[in-house]
């Protein structure tokens, strides 16, 4: 039953969140230089030195991806799957909040202007896929509940 549509949505959410490892989320322009905001922190573009480390953001991303992988294989426990998807959405909202916090901190430290890159939209896309997965899981759960009632 891994080929169900909700499993595909959950897989796509995990893949979208894993894209965050490979590209920076924002750029901070300051004094004719720039820094990039990665999951592990804010790095200067020229030297690669960390201006501000954001390890909680990296750990939160790893936790989110692991929960997605676990949720995919819990297809027989739909109630637990529903709860885990809601927790994933809450964690992604927390990820966005922590990311905004570290981005603002980095812009304040460097006294520069932050510009968001296109990879900063990935958590929102993951939330959309999670909502679609939640709806599909709920639909299956209600259908099985109705079949059990008929028996």
C-alpha positions as CSV (number, residue, x, y, z in Angstrom):
1,X,0.0,0.0,0.0
2,X,3.0,2.3,-0.3
3,X,1.8,3.3,-3.7
4,X,-1.2,5.2,-2.3
5,X,-1.5,8.9,-3.2
6,X,-0.8,10.1,0.3
7,X,2.5,8.2,0.3
8,X,3.5,10.0,-2.8
9,X,2.5,13.4,-1.2
10,X,4.5,12.5,1.9
11,X,7.5,11.5,-0.2
12,X,7.3,14.7,-2.2
13,X,7.2,16.7,1.1
14,X,10.3,15.0,2.3
15,X,12.1,15.5,-1.0
16,X,11.1,19.2,-1.0
17,X,12.5,19.6,2.5
18,X,15.7,17.8,1.6
19,X,16.3,20.3,-1.2
20,X,17.1,22.8,1.5
21,X,20.4,21.1,2.1
22,X,21.7,21.8,-1.4
23,X,21.0,25.5,-1.8
24,X,21.0,28.7,0.3
25,X,17.7,30.1,1.4
26,X,18.5,33.8,1.5
27,X,21.3,36.3,0.7
28,X,22.4,39.2,2.8
29,X,24.0,42.1,1.0
30,X,26.2,44.3,3.2
31,X,29.1,46.8,2.5
32,X,29.8,45.6,-1.1
33,X,29.9,42.0,0.1
34,X,27.4,39.3,0.5
35,X,26.6,36.3,2.8
36,X,24.4,33.3,2.1
37,X,22.0,31.8,4.6
38,X,22.3,28.0,4.6
39,X,20.6,25.5,6.9
40,X,23.8,25.3,9.0
41,X,24.2,29.1,9.3
42,X,25.1,32.3,7.5
43,X,28.3,32.0,5.5
44,X,30.3,34.8,3.9
45,X,30.4,34.3,0.2
46,X,34.0,35.0,-0.4
47,X,35.7,33.2,2.5
48,X,33.0,30.7,3.5
49,X,33.4,31.6,7.2
50,X,30.4,31.3,9.4
51,X,29.0,34.7,10.6
52,X,26.2,33.0,12.5
53,X,25.6,29.3,13.0
54,X,22.0,27.9,13.0
55,X,22.4,24.3,14.1
56,X,18.8,24.2,15.5
57,X,17.5,24.8,12.0
58,X,19.6,22.0,10.6
59,X,18.5,19.6,13.3
60,X,14.9,20.6,12.8
61,X,15.1,19.9,9.1
62,X,16.6,16.4,9.8
63,X,13.8,15.6,12.3
64,X,11.1,16.7,9.8
65,X,12.6,14.5,7.0
66,X,12.9,11.5,9.3
67,X,9.3,11.9,10.5
68,X,8.2,12.0,6.8
69,X,10.0,8.8,6.1
70,X,8.5,7.1,9.2
71,X,5.0,8.4,8.3
72,X,5.2,6.9,4.8
73,X,5.6,3.4,6.3
74,X,2.8,3.7,8.8
75,X,0.1,3.1,6.1
76,X,-1.7,0.6,8.3
77,X,-2.1,2.9,11.2
78,X,-4.1,5.8,9.6
79,X,-4.9,7.6,12.9
80,X,-1.2,7.8,13.8
81,X,-0.4,8.9,10.3
82,X,-3.0,11.7,10.6
83,X,-1.4,12.9,13.9
84,X,2.1,12.7,12.5
85,X,1.2,14.8,9.5
86,X,-0.3,17.5,11.7
87,X,2.9,17.4,13.8
88,X,5.0,17.7,10.6
89,X,3.0,20.8,9.6
90,X,3.6,22.3,13.0
91,X,7.3,21.5,12.8
92,X,7.5,23.1,9.4
93,X,5.8,26.3,10.7
94,X,8.4,26.2,13.5
95,X,11.1,25.8,10.9
96,X,9.9,28.9,9.1
97,X,9.8,30.9,12.3
98,X,13.3,29.8,13.3
99,X,14.6,30.5,9.8
100,X,13.1,34.0,9.9
101,X,14.7,34.6,13.3
102,X,18.1,33.5,12.2
103,X,17.8,35.5,9.0
104,X,16.9,38.7,10.9
105,X,19.7,38.1,13.4
106,X,22.2,37.6,10.6
107,X,21.0,40.8,8.8
108,X,21.3,42.7,12.1
109,X,24.8,41.3,12.8
110,X,26.1,42.2,9.3
111,X,24.0,45.4,9.1
112,X,22.8,44.4,5.7
113,X,19.7,43.8,3.7
114,X,18.3,40.3,3.4
115,X,16.8,39.0,0.1
116,X,15.0,35.7,0.0
117,X,16.0,33.2,-2.7
118,X,13.6,30.8,-4.4
119,X,14.5,27.9,-2.1
120,X,13.0,29.8,0.8
121,X,9.6,28.8,-0.6
122,X,10.3,25.0,-0.2
123,X,8.8,24.8,3.4
124,X,5.5,26.3,2.1
125,X,5.4,23.7,-0.7
126,X,6.1,21.0,1.8
127,X,3.1,22.3,3.9
128,X,0.9,22.2,0.8
129,X,1.9,18.6,0.1
130,X,1.4,17.7,3.8
131,X,-2.1,19.1,3.7
132,X,-2.9,17.1,0.6
133,X,-1.5,14.0,2.3
134,X,-3.6,14.7,5.4
135,X,-6.8,15.0,3.3
136,X,-6.1,11.7,1.5
137,X,-5.3,9.8,4.7
138,X,-8.5,11.2,6.3
139,X,-10.5,10.2,3.2
140,X,-9.2,6.6,3.5
141,X,-9.8,6.5,7.2
142,X,-13.4,7.7,6.8
143,X,-14.0,5.2,4.0
144,X,-12.7,2.3,6.1
145,X,-14.7,3.4,9.0
146,X,-17.9,3.4,6.9
147,X,-17.1,0.0,5.5
148,X,-16.6,-1.4,9.1
149,X,-20.0,0.2,10.0
150,X,-21.7,-1.6,7.1
151,X,-20.3,-5.0,8.2
